[in-house]
Amino acid sequence: METHKKLLATIAELPEEHLSSLLELALLLKKQSCGLKIESQAHKNWLSAENDIYDELFADATISR
């Protein structure tokens, strides 16, 4: 509980313009602790079937079997 008190005291001293960033961070940490997975669109694109290079890389290996 000591950490909670220190955090609240520190937040009370922050200027208003820093509070929105702190809120965003807190919400992100809350989502992550709830087990939600956050992925960027770039990561989703990278994992998509359109970017699956293994079919091309191992095409020779599957043909020779």
C-alpha positions in Angstrom: 0.0 0.0 0.0 3.0 2.3 0.4 3.5 2.3 -3.3 -0.1 3.4 -3.8 0.4 6.3 -1.4 3.6 7.4 -3.1 1.9 7.3 -6.5 -1.1 9.3 -5.4 1.2 11.9 -3.8 3.3 12.2 -7.0 0.2 12.4 -9.2 -1.1 15.3 -7.0 2.1 17.2 -7.8 2.0 16.7 -11.5 0.9 19.6 -13.8 -2.4 19.1 -15.7 -0.7 18.6 -19.1 1.1 15.4 -17.8 -2.1 13.8 -16.4 -3.5 12.8 -19.8 -0.3 10.9 -20.6 -0.4 9.2 -17.2 -4.0 8.3 -17.7 -3.2 6.7 -21.1 -0.4 4.7 -19.5 -2.6 3.6 -16.6 -5.3 2.4 -19.0 -2.8 0.5 -21.1 -1.4 -1.2 -18.1 -4.9 -2.1 -17.0 -5.7 -3.7 -20.3 -2.5 -5.7 -20.3 -3.2 -6.9 -16.8 -6.7 -8.0 -17.8 -5.1 -10.3 -20.4 -6.1 -8.3 -23.4 -3.6 -8.5 -26.2 -2.8 -5.3 -27.9 -1.5 -5.5 -31.5 -0.6 -2.9 -33.9 -2.0 -2.9 -37.5 1.6 -3.4 -38.7 2.0 -6.5 -36.6 -1.3 -7.9 -37.9 -0.3 -7.2 -41.5 3.1 -8.9 -40.8 1.3 -12.1 -39.6 -1.2 -12.2 -42.4 -1.3 -14.9 -45.0 -0.4 -12.4 -47.7 3.0 -12.0 -46.1 3.6 -15.7 -45.5 7.0 -16.1 -47.1 7.4 -19.7 -45.9 5.4 -21.1 -48.8 7.9 -19.6 -51.2 10.9 -20.4 -49.2 10.0 -24.1 -48.8 8.3 -24.7 -52.1 11.2 -26.8 -53.3 11.2 -28.9 -50.1 7.5 -29.7 -50.4 7.7 -30.6 -54.1 10.6 -33.0 -53.6 8.7 -35.0 -50.9 
